[in-house]
Amino acid sequence: MTRFNPGQIVLIRFPFTDQARKKRRPAMIVSPIEFSARYGDIVIIPLTGCEQTKDLRLDGWREAGLLKPTWLKPLVATVNESFVERSLGVLATEDQKKVKLVVGMLIDTMFVPR
């Protein structure tokens, strides 16, 4: 199985929270390669074309292999590697810094950069 690196953008079959259906969606890998090697799963942040807050907009969306303006969706999920259809690209370093904002929003406000 292909292993994925943090910051890599992939197209996946993303399950809805009710687990009844899936939608093809780009996502960014956040888990280290050792995690997928050990468990066969990847931790991702989904990406969306639906406008979110300005802080979550990806400036380098074209360079990352995305087709339109894209935002990080404030959600973290763990899915099996088999959900990945293909790799699209890599998130720019400046955009990767925004991932910390998303994780901070989800964990606790004390982690959000001020």
Secondary structure, 3 states (H helix, E strand, C coil): CCCCCCCEEEEEEEECCCCCCEEEEEEEECCCHHHHHHHCEEEEEEEECCCCCHHHECCCCCCCCCCCCCEECCCCEEEEHHHEEEEEEECCHHHHHHHHHHHHHHHCHHHCCC
